[in-house]
């Protein structure tokens, strides 16, 4: 079986540069601050934050998972896009080799943002993997997006140009 790709398009009233900065560039410090019930801290294990960087996301005690590792594959600040992979950790199902993510943001003329998230699930050889198996992870990602968006709306000075 080949890879499974799930695409999600989104819009927001928050300006694209603010969303990109919060969800990508400053996520390591912002998300543990606004979602301490889920994420305890993020450690950079290798690299300087750009391509090739490996980060370990440590979940809060008492949550379903302990940790996971992301590897940044590409980061384009000018075009507000990032590609990274979940390469190791509790949220990576045993059936999968890795999960790749591509996240793009675009400014809307009226000041908000639109974007697209593409997630590719790479199963191990000869393993069957169904879209139903990724529903929970997609829901958690959507909840994280909404949490960050709500924080930015409530705090308009945060990451303002």
Phi, psi and omega in degrees: 000143179273186180291151177254126181247131177237126181246137179226127175257146183219160173227160180207153173279348179280139180300141183305315180299324178292316178299314181299315181298316182290315186275342184238296189288324183247010185301326183300328179259325183291312187296316175299333180287317186262349178226055183294342177290345182244311185245123179279308180195166177235129179246135172273118181270327180213146173091185185239016180105345179266195179306138182094346180294138175244126181244143172251121178263121182257122181279156179292143176306140179092354177271173184297328185241161177262306181199169174208158179240133175248143173241125178281123180266321179206145178218121180235096183294321181299316181264008176051060178219153177215145172233128179212167181229142169275111188253344183196151173129172184302321182287351180277110181302147182303331182287346187254145173281315178194168173235126179255142181233139171231127184232125181232140178239144175226142176284140174265147182304326181276005174107347178276204181219155167227157182198177180218137176242126177241121179245129180241121180263118183257101181286155173293159183306137175063026180247135176274138181216127185249154181300329179300332183287348183251002184302314182298316179297320178295321178294321179293322177296317179296320179295319178298316178302312181296325178296313180294317179300313180298320178297317180293323177294318180288339183231074186298341179280342182287123181061025175285144183292000000 
